[in-house]
Protein backbone atom coordinates (compact mmCIF):
# COMPACT_ATOMS: atom_id res chain seq x y z
CA UNK A 1 0.00 0.00 0.00
CA UNK A 2 1.47 3.41 -0.97
CA UNK A 3 2.04 5.96 1.82
CA UNK A 4 -0.81 8.33 2.54
CA UNK A 5 1.66 11.24 2.44
CA UNK A 6 4.67 11.33 0.17
CA UNK A 7 7.11 14.27 0.27
CA UNK A 8 9.77 14.10 -2.44
CA UNK A 9 12.78 16.43 -2.60
CA UNK A 10 10.74 19.38 -1.31
CA UNK A 11 12.69 22.62 -1.02
CA UNK A 12 11.67 26.15 -0.14
CA UNK A 13 13.70 29.33 -0.61
CA UNK A 14 12.01 32.67 0.07
CA UNK A 15 12.49 35.80 -2.00
CA UNK A 16 14.87 37.25 0.57
CA UNK A 17 17.19 34.30 -0.04
CA UNK A 18 16.39 32.40 3.15
CA UNK A 19 16.24 28.63 2.58
CA UNK A 20 13.68 27.06 4.89
CA UNK A 21 13.72 23.52 3.47
CA UNK A 22 16.47 21.62 1.68
CA UNK A 23 15.31 18.65 -0.45
CA UNK A 24 13.20 16.95 2.22
CA UNK A 25 12.05 13.37 1.57
CA UNK A 26 9.41 11.84 3.82
CA UNK A 27 6.84 9.05 3.54
CA UNK A 28 4.12 8.60 6.16
CA UNK A 29 1.89 5.55 6.35
CA UNK A 30 -1.85 5.52 6.85
CA UNK A 31 -2.93 5.34 10.48
CA UNK A 32 0.38 6.20 12.12
CA UNK A 33 1.20 8.95 14.58
CA UNK A 34 4.27 10.81 13.37
CA UNK A 35 6.09 13.44 15.44
CA UNK A 36 8.25 16.06 13.75
CA UNK A 37 10.78 17.52 16.17
CA UNK A 38 13.08 20.47 15.68
CA UNK A 39 14.11 23.80 17.22
CA UNK A 40 12.39 27.06 16.30
CA UNK A 41 13.12 27.96 12.69
CA UNK A 42 14.06 24.39 11.75
CA UNK A 43 11.44 24.18 8.99
CA UNK A 44 8.63 22.26 10.72
CA UNK A 45 5.86 24.79 10.09
CA UNK A 46 7.09 25.50 6.55
CA UNK A 47 6.84 21.81 5.66
CA UNK A 48 3.34 21.53 7.11
CA UNK A 49 2.27 24.74 5.32
CA UNK A 50 3.49 23.38 1.98
CA UNK A 51 1.59 20.12 2.41
CA UNK A 52 -1.55 22.04 3.41
CA UNK A 53 -1.22 24.42 0.46
CA UNK A 54 -0.70 27.69 2.32
CA UNK A 55 2.95 28.00 1.21
CA UNK A 56 4.25 27.26 -2.29
CA UNK A 57 7.32 25.05 -2.51
CA UNK A 58 10.27 26.07 -4.66
CA UNK A 59 10.77 22.55 -5.98
CA UNK A 60 9.73 18.97 -5.28
CA UNK A 61 6.48 17.03 -5.16
CA UNK A 62 3.89 16.25 -2.49
CA UNK A 63 1.26 13.53 -2.86
CA UNK A 64 -1.65 13.26 -0.42
CA UNK A 65 -3.34 9.89 -0.75
CA UNK A 66 -2.03 9.84 -4.32
CA UNK A 67 -3.21 13.36 -5.19
CA UNK A 68 -0.59 15.90 -6.24
CA UNK A 69 -1.08 19.08 -4.18
CA UNK A 70 -0.06 21.24 -7.15
CA UNK A 71 -2.16 19.60 -9.89
CA UNK A 72 -5.08 18.33 -7.80
CA UNK A 73 -5.18 20.75 -4.90
CA UNK A 74 -8.88 20.42 -4.02
CA UNK A 75 -8.81 16.62 -3.70
CA UNK A 76 -5.54 16.70 -1.75
CA UNK A 77 -6.64 19.45 0.64
CA UNK A 78 -10.00 17.78 1.35
CA UNK A 79 -8.12 14.90 2.95
CA UNK A 80 -6.26 17.15 5.39
CA UNK A 81 -7.24 18.73 8.68
CA UNK A 82 -4.94 21.43 10.08
CA UNK A 83 -4.68 22.86 13.58
CA UNK A 84 -2.21 25.76 13.25
CA UNK A 85 -0.31 27.36 16.11
CA UNK A 86 -2.27 30.61 15.84
CA UNK A 87 -5.92 30.74 16.85
CA UNK A 88 -7.96 32.04 13.90
CA UNK A 89 -11.73 32.04 14.47
CA UNK A 90 -14.81 34.17 13.82
CA UNK A 91 -15.16 35.43 17.37
CA UNK A 92 -18.85 36.34 16.98
CA UNK A 93 -19.98 32.93 15.65
CA UNK A 94 -21.20 30.17 17.95
CA UNK A 95 -19.17 27.03 18.46
CA UNK A 96 -21.77 24.91 16.65
CA UNK A 97 -21.96 27.22 13.66
CA UNK A 98 -18.18 27.56 13.44
CA UNK A 99 -17.61 23.82 13.24
CA UNK A 100 -20.61 23.16 10.99
CA UNK A 101 -19.60 25.94 8.60
CA UNK A 102 -16.08 24.54 8.32
CA UNK A 103 -17.52 21.15 7.35
CA UNK A 104 -19.57 22.80 4.63
CA UNK A 105 -16.51 24.54 3.20
CA UNK A 106 -15.17 21.14 2.21
CA UNK A 107 -18.39 20.19 0.47
CA UNK A 108 -19.53 17.76 3.15
CA UNK A 109 -23.23 17.30 3.76
CA UNK A 110 -24.55 18.34 7.19
CA UNK A 111 -24.11 15.65 9.83
CA UNK A 112 -25.35 16.90 13.20
CA UNK A 113 -24.67 13.54 14.88
CA UNK A 114 -21.02 13.64 13.88
CA UNK A 115 -20.61 17.28 14.99
CA UNK A 116 -22.22 16.44 18.33
CA UNK A 117 -19.86 13.48 18.82
CA UNK A 118 -16.88 15.68 17.97
CA UNK A 119 -17.89 18.43 20.39
CA UNK A 120 -18.49 15.91 23.16
CA UNK A 121 -15.06 14.32 22.62
CA UNK A 122 -13.49 17.77 23.00
CA UNK A 123 -15.59 18.76 26.04
CA UNK A 124 -17.29 21.47 23.97
CA UNK A 125 -20.86 20.21 23.98
CA UNK A 126 -21.93 22.46 26.85
CA UNK A 127 -20.44 25.43 24.95
CA UNK A 128 -22.07 24.65 21.59
CA UNK A 129 -24.31 27.74 21.69
CA UNK A 130 -21.65 30.06 23.12
CA UNK A 131 -19.94 32.62 20.91
CA UNK A 132 -16.24 32.15 20.41
CA UNK A 133 -15.52 35.55 21.99
CA UNK A 134 -16.95 34.23 25.26
CA UNK A 135 -14.56 31.27 25.46
CA UNK A 136 -11.26 30.89 27.28
CA UNK A 137 -8.03 30.39 25.37
CA UNK A 138 -8.10 26.65 26.03
CA UNK A 139 -11.68 26.37 24.79
CA UNK A 140 -10.80 28.30 21.63
CA UNK A 141 -8.01 25.79 21.01
CA UNK A 142 -10.56 22.99 21.32
CA UNK A 143 -12.75 24.72 18.73
CA UNK A 144 -9.75 24.88 16.38
CA UNK A 145 -9.33 21.13 16.70
CA UNK A 146 -13.05 20.55 16.11
CA UNK A 147 -12.88 22.72 12.98
CA UNK A 148 -9.95 20.72 11.65
CA UNK A 149 -11.84 17.46 12.16
CA UNK A 150 -15.22 18.71 10.97
CA UNK A 151 -14.86 17.29 7.44
CA UNK A 152 -13.56 13.90 8.63
CA UNK A 153 -10.04 14.18 7.16
CA UNK A 154 -7.69 11.25 6.58
CA UNK A 155 -4.69 13.24 7.84
CA UNK A 156 -4.65 15.58 10.83
CA UNK A 157 -1.79 18.07 11.27
CA UNK A 158 -1.26 19.40 14.78
CA UNK A 159 1.28 22.24 14.80
CA UNK A 160 2.44 22.70 18.43
CA UNK A 161 -1.04 21.70 19.62
CA UNK A 162 -0.42 21.70 23.37
CA UNK A 163 1.85 24.73 23.67
CA UNK A 164 0.50 26.86 26.49
CA UNK A 165 -2.72 24.88 27.00
CA UNK A 166 -4.14 23.46 30.20
CA UNK A 167 -3.54 19.92 31.40
CA UNK A 168 -7.18 19.00 30.79
CA UNK A 169 -7.02 19.90 27.11
CA UNK A 170 -3.75 18.05 26.69
CA UNK A 171 -5.28 14.93 28.20
CA UNK A 172 -8.44 15.21 26.06
CA UNK A 173 -6.39 15.82 22.94
CA UNK A 174 -4.25 12.73 23.32
CA UNK A 175 -7.31 10.62 24.09
CA UNK A 176 -8.85 11.92 20.87
CA UNK A 177 -5.61 11.28 18.93
CA UNK A 178 -5.65 7.65 20.03
CA UNK A 179 -9.28 7.30 18.95
CA UNK A 180 -8.48 8.82 15.56
CA UNK A 181 -5.55 6.46 15.06
CA UNK A 182 -7.83 3.52 15.89
CA UNK A 183 -10.13 4.73 13.09
CA UNK A 184 -7.25 4.85 10.61
CA UNK A 185 -6.62 8.60 10.70
CA UNK A 186 -2.97 9.62 10.26
CA UNK A 187 -1.81 12.18 12.82
CA UNK A 188 1.26 14.35 12.21
CA UNK A 189 2.33 16.67 14.99
CA UNK A 190 5.07 19.08 15.82
CA UNK A 191 5.75 19.59 19.49
CA UNK A 192 8.18 20.98 22.04
CA UNK A 193 6.79 18.55 24.63
CA UNK A 194 9.19 15.81 23.67
CA UNK A 195 7.88 13.44 26.34
CA UNK A 196 4.56 13.46 24.49
CA UNK A 197 6.24 12.47 21.24
CA UNK A 198 8.08 9.72 23.09
CA UNK A 199 4.83 8.40 24.55
CA UNK A 200 2.49 8.90 21.58
CA UNK A 201 4.40 8.72 18.30
CA UNK A 202 4.98 5.56 16.27
CA UNK A 203 7.83 7.29 14.45
CA UNK A 204 9.86 10.43 14.98
CA UNK A 205 11.49 12.74 12.46
CA UNK A 206 14.17 15.23 13.51
CA UNK A 207 14.55 18.36 11.37
CA UNK A 208 17.08 21.16 11.73
CA UNK A 209 18.16 23.97 9.40
CA UNK A 210 15.70 22.76 6.77
CA UNK A 211 17.18 19.26 6.63
CA UNK A 212 15.53 16.08 7.82
CA UNK A 213 18.28 14.51 9.92
CA UNK A 214 16.60 11.17 10.48
CA UNK A 215 13.29 9.31 10.60
CA UNK A 216 13.07 6.35 12.95
CA UNK A 217 10.55 4.27 14.85
CA UNK A 218 10.43 5.79 18.32
CA UNK A 219 11.29 2.57 20.15
CA UNK A 220 14.11 1.78 17.70
CA UNK A 221 15.55 5.27 18.05
CA UNK A 222 15.53 5.00 21.82
CA UNK A 223 17.22 1.62 21.62
CA UNK A 224 19.82 2.67 19.06
CA UNK A 225 20.78 6.10 20.34
CA UNK A 226 19.59 6.12 23.93
CA UNK A 227 22.20 5.94 26.64
CA UNK A 228 21.84 5.01 30.27
CA UNK A 229 23.05 6.90 33.31
CA UNK A 230 24.43 5.40 36.47
CA UNK A 231 24.07 7.90 39.32
CA UNK A 232 26.08 7.33 42.48
CA UNK A 233 25.07 9.21 45.61
CA UNK A 234 28.47 9.84 47.16
CA UNK A 235 29.21 9.38 50.85
CA UNK A 236 31.26 12.58 50.75
CA UNK A 237 30.89 15.37 48.15
CA UNK A 238 33.67 15.76 45.56
CA UNK A 239 35.01 19.05 44.25
CA UNK A 240 36.46 17.52 41.06
CA UNK A 241 36.81 14.19 39.33
CA UNK A 242 40.25 12.66 40.07
CA UNK A 243 42.67 12.70 37.09
CA UNK A 244 42.91 8.89 37.29
CA UNK A 245 39.23 8.71 36.22
CA UNK A 246 39.56 11.18 33.34
CA UNK A 247 39.11 8.44 30.76
CA UNK A 248 35.58 7.66 31.94
CA UNK A 249 32.42 9.50 30.88
CA UNK A 250 31.83 11.00 34.31
CA UNK A 251 30.16 14.17 35.55
CA UNK A 252 29.55 15.69 38.95
CA UNK A 253 26.05 16.88 39.79
CA UNK A 254 24.16 18.24 42.82
CA UNK A 255 27.14 20.26 44.07
CA UNK A 256 29.46 17.27 43.91
CA UNK A 257 27.16 14.94 45.83
CA UNK A 258 26.34 12.79 42.77
CA UNK A 259 28.77 11.13 40.38
CA UNK A 260 27.10 10.31 37.04
CA UNK A 261 28.43 7.77 34.55
CA UNK A 262 26.93 7.66 31.01
CA UNK A 263 27.21 4.39 29.13
CA UNK A 264 25.83 2.46 26.16
CA UNK A 265 23.35 -0.09 27.49
CA UNK A 266 23.73 -2.18 24.32
CA UNK A 267 27.50 -2.56 24.64
CA UNK A 268 28.90 -5.96 25.56
CA UNK A 269 30.94 -4.34 28.32
CA UNK A 270 29.27 -1.37 30.01
CA UNK A 271 32.35 -0.77 32.13
CA UNK A 272 30.34 -0.53 35.34
CA UNK A 273 32.08 -3.32 37.30
CA UNK A 274 35.51 -1.91 36.42
CA UNK A 275 34.42 1.62 37.36
CA UNK A 276 33.03 0.53 40.72
CA UNK A 277 36.23 -1.38 41.45
CA UNK A 278 38.33 1.65 40.49
CA UNK A 279 36.25 3.89 42.77
CA UNK A 280 36.78 1.45 45.63
CA UNK A 281 40.53 1.51 45.04
CA UNK A 282 40.43 5.33 45.21
CA UNK A 283 38.47 5.24 48.46
CA UNK A 284 35.43 6.92 46.86
CA UNK A 285 32.43 5.52 48.73
CA UNK A 286 28.79 5.85 47.77
CA UNK A 287 25.61 5.30 49.75
CA UNK A 288 23.17 4.65 46.91
CA UNK A 289 23.06 4.14 43.14
CA UNK A 290 20.41 4.44 40.47
CA UNK A 291 20.23 3.86 36.73
CA UNK A 292 18.04 5.68 34.21
CA UNK A 293 17.82 5.84 30.42
CA UNK A 294 18.23 8.96 28.34
CA UNK A 295 15.04 10.58 27.14
CA UNK A 296 14.02 11.39 23.60
CA UNK A 297 14.90 14.99 24.46
CA UNK A 298 18.48 13.99 25.23
CA UNK A 299 18.68 12.17 21.89
CA UNK A 300 17.16 15.12 20.04
CA UNK A 301 19.64 17.60 21.52
CA UNK A 302 22.51 15.25 20.72
CA UNK A 303 21.44 14.89 17.08
CA UNK A 304 21.02 18.62 16.53
CA UNK A 305 24.39 19.37 18.12
CA UNK A 306 26.03 16.67 16.01
CA UNK A 307 24.55 18.18 12.80
CA UNK A 308 25.63 21.72 13.67
C-alpha positions as CSV (number, residue, x, y, z in Angstrom):
1,X,0.0,0.0,0.0
2,X,1.5,3.4,-1.0
3,X,2.0,6.0,1.8
4,X,-0.8,8.3,2.5
5,X,1.7,11.2,2.4
6,X,4.7,11.3,0.2
7,X,7.1,14.3,0.3
8,X,9.8,14.1,-2.4
9,X,12.8,16.4,-2.6
10,X,10.7,19.4,-1.3
11,X,12.7,22.6,-1.0
12,X,11.7,26.2,-0.1
13,X,13.7,29.3,-0.6
14,X,12.0,32.7,0.1
15,X,12.5,35.8,-2.0
16,X,14.9,37.2,0.6
17,X,17.2,34.3,0.0
18,X,16.4,32.4,3.1
19,X,16.2,28.6,2.6
20,X,13.7,27.1,4.9
21,X,13.7,23.5,3.5
22,X,16.5,21.6,1.7
23,X,15.3,18.6,-0.5
24,X,13.2,17.0,2.2
25,X,12.1,13.4,1.6
26,X,9.4,11.8,3.8
27,X,6.8,9.1,3.5
28,X,4.1,8.6,6.2
29,X,1.9,5.5,6.3
30,X,-1.9,5.5,6.9
31,X,-2.9,5.3,10.5
32,X,0.4,6.2,12.1
33,X,1.2,9.0,14.6
34,X,4.3,10.8,13.4
35,X,6.1,13.4,15.4
36,X,8.3,16.1,13.8
37,X,10.8,17.5,16.2
38,X,13.1,20.5,15.7
39,X,14.1,23.8,17.2
40,X,12.4,27.1,16.3
41,X,13.1,28.0,12.7
42,X,14.1,24.4,11.7
43,X,11.4,24.2,9.0
44,X,8.6,22.3,10.7
45,X,5.9,24.8,10.1
46,X,7.1,25.5,6.5
47,X,6.8,21.8,5.7
48,X,3.3,21.5,7.1
49,X,2.3,24.7,5.3
50,X,3.5,23.4,2.0
51,X,1.6,20.1,2.4
52,X,-1.5,22.0,3.4
53,X,-1.2,24.4,0.5
54,X,-0.7,27.7,2.3
55,X,3.0,28.0,1.2
56,X,4.2,27.3,-2.3
57,X,7.3,25.1,-2.5
58,X,10.3,26.1,-4.7
59,X,10.8,22.6,-6.0
60,X,9.7,19.0,-5.3
61,X,6.5,17.0,-5.2
62,X,3.9,16.3,-2.5
63,X,1.3,13.5,-2.9
64,X,-1.6,13.3,-0.4
65,X,-3.3,9.9,-0.8
66,X,-2.0,9.8,-4.3
67,X,-3.2,13.4,-5.2
68,X,-0.6,15.9,-6.2
69,X,-1.1,19.1,-4.2
70,X,-0.1,21.2,-7.1
71,X,-2.2,19.6,-9.9
72,X,-5.1,18.3,-7.8
73,X,-5.2,20.7,-4.9
74,X,-8.9,20.4,-4.0
75,X,-8.8,16.6,-3.7
76,X,-5.5,16.7,-1.7
77,X,-6.6,19.5,0.6
78,X,-10.0,17.8,1.4
79,X,-8.1,14.9,3.0
80,X,-6.3,17.2,5.4
81,X,-7.2,18.7,8.7
82,X,-4.9,21.4,10.1
83,X,-4.7,22.9,13.6
84,X,-2.2,25.8,13.3
85,X,-0.3,27.4,16.1
86,X,-2.3,30.6,15.8
87,X,-5.9,30.7,16.9
88,X,-8.0,32.0,13.9
89,X,-11.7,32.0,14.5
90,X,-14.8,34.2,13.8
91,X,-15.2,35.4,17.4
92,X,-18.9,36.3,17.0
93,X,-20.0,32.9,15.7
94,X,-21.2,30.2,18.0
95,X,-19.2,27.0,18.5
96,X,-21.8,24.9,16.7
97,X,-22.0,27.2,13.7
98,X,-18.2,27.6,13.4
99,X,-17.6,23.8,13.2
100,X,-20.6,23.2,11.0
101,X,-19.6,25.9,8.6
102,X,-16.1,24.5,8.3
103,X,-17.5,21.1,7.4
104,X,-19.6,22.8,4.6
105,X,-16.5,24.5,3.2
106,X,-15.2,21.1,2.2
107,X,-18.4,20.2,0.5
108,X,-19.5,17.8,3.1
109,X,-23.2,17.3,3.8
110,X,-24.5,18.3,7.2
111,X,-24.1,15.6,9.8
112,X,-25.4,16.9,13.2
113,X,-24.7,13.5,14.9
114,X,-21.0,13.6,13.9
115,X,-20.6,17.3,15.0
116,X,-22.2,16.4,18.3
117,X,-19.9,13.5,18.8
118,X,-16.9,15.7,18.0
119,X,-17.9,18.4,20.4
120,X,-18.5,15.9,23.2
121,X,-15.1,14.3,22.6
122,X,-13.5,17.8,23.0
123,X,-15.6,18.8,26.0
124,X,-17.3,21.5,24.0
125,X,-20.9,20.2,24.0
126,X,-21.9,22.5,26.9
127,X,-20.4,25.4,25.0
128,X,-22.1,24.7,21.6
129,X,-24.3,27.7,21.7
130,X,-21.7,30.1,23.1
131,X,-19.9,32.6,20.9
132,X,-16.2,32.1,20.4
133,X,-15.5,35.5,22.0
134,X,-16.9,34.2,25.3
135,X,-14.6,31.3,25.5
136,X,-11.3,30.9,27.3
137,X,-8.0,30.4,25.4
138,X,-8.1,26.7,26.0
139,X,-11.7,26.4,24.8
140,X,-10.8,28.3,21.6
141,X,-8.0,25.8,21.0
142,X,-10.6,23.0,21.3
143,X,-12.7,24.7,18.7
144,X,-9.8,24.9,16.4
145,X,-9.3,21.1,16.7
146,X,-13.0,20.5,16.1
147,X,-12.9,22.7,13.0
148,X,-9.9,20.7,11.6
149,X,-11.8,17.5,12.2
150,X,-15.2,18.7,11.0
151,X,-14.9,17.3,7.4
152,X,-13.6,13.9,8.6
153,X,-10.0,14.2,7.2
154,X,-7.7,11.3,6.6
155,X,-4.7,13.2,7.8
156,X,-4.6,15.6,10.8
157,X,-1.8,18.1,11.3
158,X,-1.3,19.4,14.8
159,X,1.3,22.2,14.8
160,X,2.4,22.7,18.4
161,X,-1.0,21.7,19.6
162,X,-0.4,21.7,23.4
163,X,1.9,24.7,23.7
164,X,0.5,26.9,26.5
165,X,-2.7,24.9,27.0
166,X,-4.1,23.5,30.2
167,X,-3.5,19.9,31.4
168,X,-7.2,19.0,30.8
169,X,-7.0,19.9,27.1
170,X,-3.7,18.1,26.7
171,X,-5.3,14.9,28.2
172,X,-8.4,15.2,26.1
173,X,-6.4,15.8,22.9
174,X,-4.2,12.7,23.3
175,X,-7.3,10.6,24.1
176,X,-8.8,11.9,20.9
177,X,-5.6,11.3,18.9
178,X,-5.6,7.7,20.0
179,X,-9.3,7.3,19.0
180,X,-8.5,8.8,15.6
181,X,-5.5,6.5,15.1
182,X,-7.8,3.5,15.9
183,X,-10.1,4.7,13.1
184,X,-7.3,4.8,10.6
185,X,-6.6,8.6,10.7
186,X,-3.0,9.6,10.3
187,X,-1.8,12.2,12.8
188,X,1.3,14.3,12.2
189,X,2.3,16.7,15.0
190,X,5.1,19.1,15.8
191,X,5.7,19.6,19.5
192,X,8.2,21.0,22.0
193,X,6.8,18.6,24.6
194,X,9.2,15.8,23.7
195,X,7.9,13.4,26.3
196,X,4.6,13.5,24.5
197,X,6.2,12.5,21.2
198,X,8.1,9.7,23.1
199,X,4.8,8.4,24.5
200,X,2.5,8.9,21.6
201,X,4.4,8.7,18.3
202,X,5.0,5.6,16.3
203,X,7.8,7.3,14.5
204,X,9.9,10.4,15.0
205,X,11.5,12.7,12.5
206,X,14.2,15.2,13.5
207,X,14.6,18.4,11.4
208,X,17.1,21.2,11.7
209,X,18.2,24.0,9.4
210,X,15.7,22.8,6.8
211,X,17.2,19.3,6.6
212,X,15.5,16.1,7.8
213,X,18.3,14.5,9.9
214,X,16.6,11.2,10.5
215,X,13.3,9.3,10.6
216,X,13.1,6.3,12.9
217,X,10.5,4.3,14.9
218,X,10.4,5.8,18.3
219,X,11.3,2.6,20.1
220,X,14.1,1.8,17.7
221,X,15.5,5.3,18.0
222,X,15.5,5.0,21.8
223,X,17.2,1.6,21.6
224,X,19.8,2.7,19.1
225,X,20.8,6.1,20.3
226,X,19.6,6.1,23.9
227,X,22.2,5.9,26.6
228,X,21.8,5.0,30.3
229,X,23.0,6.9,33.3
230,X,24.4,5.4,36.5
231,X,24.1,7.9,39.3
232,X,26.1,7.3,42.5
233,X,25.1,9.2,45.6
234,X,28.5,9.8,47.2
235,X,29.2,9.4,50.8
236,X,31.3,12.6,50.8
237,X,30.9,15.4,48.1
238,X,33.7,15.8,45.6
239,X,35.0,19.1,44.2
240,X,36.5,17.5,41.1
241,X,36.8,14.2,39.3
242,X,40.2,12.7,40.1
243,X,42.7,12.7,37.1
244,X,42.9,8.9,37.3
245,X,39.2,8.7,36.2
246,X,39.6,11.2,33.3
247,X,39.1,8.4,30.8
248,X,35.6,7.7,31.9
249,X,32.4,9.5,30.9
250,X,31.8,11.0,34.3
251,X,30.2,14.2,35.6
252,X,29.5,15.7,38.9
253,X,26.1,16.9,39.8
254,X,24.2,18.2,42.8
255,X,27.1,20.3,44.1
256,X,29.5,17.3,43.9
257,X,27.2,14.9,45.8
258,X,26.3,12.8,42.8
259,X,28.8,11.1,40.4
260,X,27.1,10.3,37.0
261,X,28.4,7.8,34.5
262,X,26.9,7.7,31.0
263,X,27.2,4.4,29.1
264,X,25.8,2.5,26.2
265,X,23.4,-0.1,27.5
266,X,23.7,-2.2,24.3
267,X,27.5,-2.6,24.6
268,X,28.9,-6.0,25.6
269,X,30.9,-4.3,28.3
270,X,29.3,-1.4,30.0
271,X,32.4,-0.8,32.1
272,X,30.3,-0.5,35.3
273,X,32.1,-3.3,37.3
274,X,35.5,-1.9,36.4
275,X,34.4,1.6,37.4
276,X,33.0,0.5,40.7
277,X,36.2,-1.4,41.4
278,X,38.3,1.7,40.5
279,X,36.2,3.9,42.8
280,X,36.8,1.5,45.6
281,X,40.5,1.5,45.0
282,X,40.4,5.3,45.2
283,X,38.5,5.2,48.5
284,X,35.4,6.9,46.9
285,X,32.4,5.5,48.7
286,X,28.8,5.9,47.8
287,X,25.6,5.3,49.8
288,X,23.2,4.6,46.9
289,X,23.1,4.1,43.1
290,X,20.4,4.4,40.5
291,X,20.2,3.9,36.7
292,X,18.0,5.7,34.2
293,X,17.8,5.8,30.4
294,X,18.2,9.0,28.3
295,X,15.0,10.6,27.1
296,X,14.0,11.4,23.6
297,X,14.9,15.0,24.5
298,X,18.5,14.0,25.2
299,X,18.7,12.2,21.9
300,X,17.2,15.1,20.0
301,X,19.6,17.6,21.5
302,X,22.5,15.3,20.7
303,X,21.4,14.9,17.1
304,X,21.0,18.6,16.5
305,X,24.4,19.4,18.1
306,X,26.0,16.7,16.0
307,X,24.5,18.2,12.8
308,X,25.6,21.7,13.7
